[in-house]
């Protein structure tokens, strides 16, 4: 894979990183709101946190794919 900015595959990967980052940020906000609620569903909170960690891993993997020389 070439590292030119016009490379459609690279642009698609960068767009996916942006989408996952937005989802990660949104999940973080939901987790904070849910954790602040004393009647929150603990199982739902655990599932959201697990999803957030998976997103973080996916983002890191894609960033390494985009710029393999940069340690992510």
QUIFEN-V308960 format. One record per pair of residues at least 24 apart in sequence whose C-alpha atoms are under 10 Angstrom apart, sorted by the first residue. I is the first residue (numbers start at 1). GAP is how many residues later the second one is. Records with the same first field share a line. If there is no record, write none. Layout:
BEGIN
I=GAP  GAP
END
This chain:
BEGIN
1=64  65
2=64
3=63  64  65
9=57
10=52  55  56  57
11=55
12=54
13=46  49  50  52  53
14=45  48  49  51  52
16=42  43  46  47
17=38  39  41  42  43  44  45  46  49
18=41
19=40
20=32  35  36  38  39
21=31  34  35  37  38
23=28  29  32
24=24  25  27  28  29  30  31  32  35
25=27  30
26=26
27=24  25  28
28=24
END
